[in-house]
Amino acid sequence: MAINEEPGLCAHRRVLLAGLGGIGAATLLAACGDHATAQPAAPTQSAAGPLADTNDVPVGGGIVSNGLLIVQPESGTFKVYDAACPHKGILVAAPQNGVATCPAHASTFSIKDGSRISGPTPTGLKEITVKVDGTKILKA
């Protein structure tokens, strides 16, 4: 303690600094837990559960379900892609005329192989291996 310092002044400083540290930590934790701006993760499917029914997927088109793009590029051929656009992670829309489009920045993808057609995305869509059992589309 300094000669001219009041007794207890150091204790007051410590309390003040500890309080400020606590406020900073609380602010940081609150910011990390802000769910209003966070994008929810796509729900995961169990390996045994069907991804879709074949009757729900139009020929030359597809559907977006549970974060997946499920397509039928030609009659009887089913493919599944992660529906998150590789550019910013926004889900692509259900395809029109064999092309899936990201609504955020207009990147386009072929439903035949998931490849990039145009837009700012660096790559095509990630394919997920599936099998068809009767009318059910399942993860392989």
N, C-alpha and C positions, 0 to 999 in steps of 0.2 A: 504494500500500500504506500502511496506517495505521502510525503510529510504534510502537504497542504490539502489533501483529499479528505472529504468527510467520510466517517465510518459508514459502511453500508452502501456507498455509492457504487462500488464494484458489483455488489450483489444486484443492485437495481439495473445496472448495465447488462449483467448476465441474463436476468429475467427478460429484459427487453429484447436482447438478441435471440434468446431461445424462442420467445413468442413470434418474432419475425421469421425465424427459421420454420416454425410450425405453420405459419400462414403460407409461406412459400411452398412447403411440402404439400399442404392441403390443396393449394391452387394447382400444382403440378398433377396431383392425383385426380383432381376433378377434371382437368383437361384430358387426361389419358382415358377417363371413363366416359367421355362425351359420346353417347350413343346416337345423338341426333344427326351427327355428320358422318358416322361410320357406316360403311356399306356392309350389310349382313352377309355372312358367308352362305353360299348355296347349301341347302339341305343335302345331306348325303343319303344315298339309297343303300339299303342293305344288299349284299351280294345276291341274296335269294329273291328279293322283291322285284316285280316287273317294273321296267322304266316306262313302258307305255303298251297299249294294245295296238296291234298292227292296223286295225280298222280305224284308228284315230289319226293315222298319218297319211295324208293325201299323196298320191303319186305325183312326182315332180315338185313336191313341196315338203312341208314338215311342220312340227310344233316345237314350242319351247316349254319345257316342263322341268321344274326343280333344278334350274341352272344348266339344263342340257338342251341341245338342239338335236331333235330326233327327226331324221329325214328319210324319204323314200325316193331317191333320185330316178329310179326306174321301177316298174312294177315288180314287187317281190324282193327288192334289194333295200335293206335298211342299214342306215349308218347313224352313229351318234357322235356328237362333238361337244366339247365343253363350250357352252354358249357365251362365255365371257370373251369379249373382244380382246385380243392380245395388246391392243394399243392402250386402253385405259380401264379394262375390266368391266365395261358396261355390257349388259346382256344384249345379244343380237336379237332382232325381231324374227318372227316366223318368216320363212322364205317366200318370195314371190318369183315365179318364172325361173326356178332353179337357182336363185341367188338370195343369200341371207345378207342383211344390211344392218350395220351398227347404227342405231338412231343418234348417237352422240356426234360422230364425226364422219359418217357416211362411208366407212370402210365396207367393202363388199367381199363376199366369200362364195365360192362354188360349193353347192351341196354334194356334188359328185365325189370330191376328195377333201373338202375343207380349205382348199388353197385360197390365198389372197388374190383377188381380182384387181382391186384398187383401194385407194385411201391411205391414210397415214399409218395404218397398222404395219408393223415390221414383218409379221408372219401370218400364216393361215391359222385356222382353228385346230385345236388339239383333238385328235380322234380318240374315241373310247371304244375298245373292242366289245362287241356285243354278239349275242346269238338269238335266234328266234326259236321259240318252243311253242308250237301251235300258233296262237294269236298273240302271244306275249313276247315282248322284246326285253331281254335280260342282259345284264353285264356278263361277259364271258369269264 
